[in-house]
C-alpha cells in the first residue's frame, strides 16, 4: 500500500487514466469491428467508408499513447489489404 501522499495521488491518477485509456481502446476496437463486419458481408463500399473512419481513430490512439505505432500500422495495413481483396 502507498504510504506517501504523492504515492496515494499517483494511484488515484493511474486509475483515472486507466479508465480513459480503456475507453479509447474500446472505441478503436468498435471501429475495427465495423470494418470487419462490412468485409464479412462483402460490401466493398461500406468497408471502404468504414476504413476511412477507422484510420484517424487508430492514428489518434497512437498520438495519445494508447497503442504502439507498429501495432497501429499493422492493424491498418491488414484491414486495407482485406478491403482491397474484396475487388
N, C-alpha and C positions, 0 to 999 in steps of 0.2 A: 504494500500500500504506500501511496505517496505521503511523504512526511512534510515537505516544504510547501509553502503556499504556491510557489511557482510550479511545482510538480502537479499539484492539485488542479491548477489552472490549465496546464497542458493536457491533463486527462479530459477536462471539460471541452477544450478546444478540439482535441483529437476526435472526440465523439461527435461533435458538431460537423467537423469536416468529413468524417466517415459517412454520415447520412447524406451529405451533399454529394459526395463522390459516388455513392451507391445509386443515387437518383440519376446522376449523369450517365453512368454506365448502363443503367436500365433503359434510359432514353435512347442511347445508341443501339442497344440490342433490339429495341422495338422497331426502329427504323430498318435495321438489317433484316428483321423478320418480315417486314412489309415487302422488301425486295425479293426475299426468298419465296414468299407466297406467290408473288407475281410470276416468278420464274417457274415455280411448280405448276401453276395454272397455264403456262405457255403464252402469256400475254406480254409480248415484247414491248409495246408502247408503255404499258403500266410499269413494267420492270425498269424501263429506261427512265421514266419520270421518278420512280422511287429511288433509283440510283443517284439521280441528280440531287435528291433531298438528303440522302444518306451521306454523301461526300462531305458537305460542310459540317455535319454533325460529328463525323469521325475526326475531321480536322480540329474542331472545337475541343474534342476530348483530348487530343494531343496537346493543344495550346494550354489547356488547363491542367495538364499533368495527370490525367485520369488513365490514359493508355499510352503505351510506348509508341514512338513514331514508326518503328518497324512493324509492329503489330497492326497499326492503322493502315500502313501501306499494303501489307499482306491481305488484310480483310477487303480493302477496296479493290485491289488487283484481282482477287478471286471472284468477287461479285461482278466486276466488269467483264471478266472472262466468261462467266456463266451467262450474262445478259447478251454478250456478243454472239455466243453459241446458239442463241435462240433463232438466229437467222432472220 
